[in-house]
Amino acid sequence: MTPPSNRVPKYCRFCGALLVVTPQDDGRRVAQCATVGCVGAAAGAPGGPELLVLAFIFAENHMLLLKRGIPPYAGRWAPPGGFVEPYETTEAAAIRETAEEVGIRLELERLIPFAISSLSLINQVYVTYLIKLDRMVEPQPCAPEALDARWFPERAFPMNDIWEPSYQFDMNAVFERLRTGRFEFYQRTDRFLRVISDGEQVRYLEQRDTKPRGNID
Ligand SMILES: [Zn+2]
C-alpha cells in the first residue's frame, strides 16, 4: 500500500471531469467544475461545506468495499457513504447509505466516530465511522451506485484501484487498529493530517509548510 500523500481531490463529483483550481485573494484555493451543463459548474458561489459520511465496515479482518458505478471515481473501490440529507444525523446517513448501496443493515450502536476530514478546497466535510461486525455478511450491491461489493483482507487490499480520497487514511494503520483494538481518530485540516490515539499521542501523516492566510484550523 502507498503512504498518504499531499494529493487533493481532482474530479467533479457530478460529472467526473477534472476540477479547475483557482487561488483566492485571501490565499485559499478553490476547486470548481468548468464543464458546460454540469450541475457542479452551474451551482455558482457555494455556501457552507457539504456534509458527507463514510462507513468503514470490518469483519473477520476484512474491510467491505463497493465498486462505484457513478462518477466521481466510477469503477474504483470505495467504502459505502454519501451525502447527509436535510434533518438527518450523520449516523443515520451512514446507516442509510450502507443499506442503499450494499444492502447491509447496521445497528446504530456499532458506529464509532473515526475521522473528521475538512476538505476546504472542494467545500466538503467528511465524517467517517468505523463499524465492526461479527462476521462477513453477504453484501447485496445495488446498481447504479454499486456495481459490486466484496470483503477485502489487508494483504489483498485494492490500493491501486481505490477511490482517491483514501489518501486521507493510512489503511495499514486502520487494519492494525482493528487487530489491536487501540483507539485512533483521524483529523484532516488545511494544514495537516494527523492521527490521535490513546493517551493523546499524536502522529502527523502530512503537514503543509505554508499556512493559507484567512484560514483558521
Ligand atoms: Zn462537473
Boltz pocket constraint, residues with backbone or C-beta under 6 A from the ligand:
constraints:
  - pocket:
      binder: B
      contacts: [[A, 12], [A, 13], [A, 14], [A, 15], [A, 16], [A, 17], [A, 33], [A, 34], [A, 35], [A, 38], [A, 39], [A, 40], [A, 41]]
      max_distance: 6.0
